[in-house]
């Protein structure tokens, strides 16, 4: 499911970006796309913990993702299973 948000990577007054519950991100105004968490680490020079905090501020949701055989918890510290990078 995709949710509309204001893009954190440029100035705007209306929501032109979407993110999905699995962390995908796409802005239709500036063209930025990819993993929201990775984009925050790269563009805002944040470590993983800082990016998770910023992710939660932007989306209004706790950071957690469940994918095939893996579980990420909002602390960023708990991981079980395997995950492709």
C-alpha positions as CSV (number, residue, x, y, z in Angstrom):
1,X,0.0,0.0,0.0
2,X,1.3,3.4,-1.0
3,X,0.8,6.5,1.2
4,X,1.2,10.1,-0.1
5,X,3.6,12.4,1.8
6,X,5.4,15.7,1.3
7,X,8.8,15.0,-0.1
8,X,11.6,15.5,2.5
9,X,14.2,16.2,-0.3
10,X,12.9,19.4,-1.7
11,X,10.6,22.3,-0.7
12,X,6.9,21.9,-1.5
13,X,3.5,22.6,-0.1
14,X,1.5,19.6,-1.4
15,X,2.3,15.9,-1.1
16,X,4.0,14.8,-4.3
17,X,5.7,11.7,-2.9
18,X,4.6,8.3,-1.9
19,X,6.1,5.6,0.3
20,X,5.1,2.0,0.8
21,X,5.0,-0.1,3.9
22,X,8.0,-2.0,2.7
23,X,10.1,1.2,2.6
24,X,9.9,2.1,-1.1
25,X,9.8,5.8,-1.9
26,X,9.0,7.8,-5.1
27,X,8.6,11.6,-5.5
28,X,6.8,12.5,-8.7
29,X,8.0,16.1,-8.5
30,X,11.8,15.7,-8.1
31,X,12.1,12.1,-9.3
32,X,13.9,10.8,-6.2
33,X,13.1,7.1,-5.7
34,X,14.4,4.1,-3.9
35,X,14.5,2.9,-0.2
36,X,13.4,5.9,2.0
37,X,15.7,4.7,4.7
38,X,18.7,4.5,2.4
39,X,17.9,7.9,0.8
40,X,17.7,9.5,4.3
41,X,21.1,8.1,5.2
42,X,22.7,9.2,2.0
43,X,21.1,12.6,1.5
44,X,20.9,13.8,5.1
45,X,24.2,12.1,6.1
46,X,22.5,10.2,8.9
47,X,23.6,6.9,10.5
48,X,21.0,4.1,10.6
49,X,19.5,5.1,13.9
50,X,19.2,8.7,12.9
51,X,17.6,7.7,9.6
52,X,15.1,5.5,11.4
53,X,14.1,8.4,13.7
54,X,13.8,10.7,10.6
55,X,11.8,8.0,8.8
56,X,9.3,7.8,11.7
57,X,9.0,11.7,11.8
58,X,8.3,11.8,8.0
59,X,5.8,8.9,7.8
60,X,4.3,9.2,11.3
61,X,4.8,5.4,11.7
62,X,7.2,3.2,13.6
63,X,9.9,1.7,11.4
64,X,9.3,-2.0,11.0
65,X,9.4,-4.2,8.0
66,X,8.6,-7.8,7.6
67,X,9.9,-9.5,4.5
68,X,10.4,-13.1,3.4
69,X,12.1,-14.7,6.4
70,X,13.3,-11.5,8.0
71,X,12.0,-9.1,10.7
72,X,13.3,-5.6,11.4
73,X,12.2,-3.9,14.6
74,X,11.9,-0.1,15.1
75,X,15.1,0.0,17.2
76,X,17.1,-1.1,14.2
77,X,18.9,-3.6,16.5
78,X,16.8,-6.7,16.2
79,X,17.2,-8.8,13.0
80,X,16.2,-12.4,12.4
81,X,16.4,-14.4,9.2
82,X,18.0,-13.3,6.0
83,X,17.7,-10.3,3.8
84,X,19.0,-9.3,0.4
85,X,20.9,-6.1,0.1
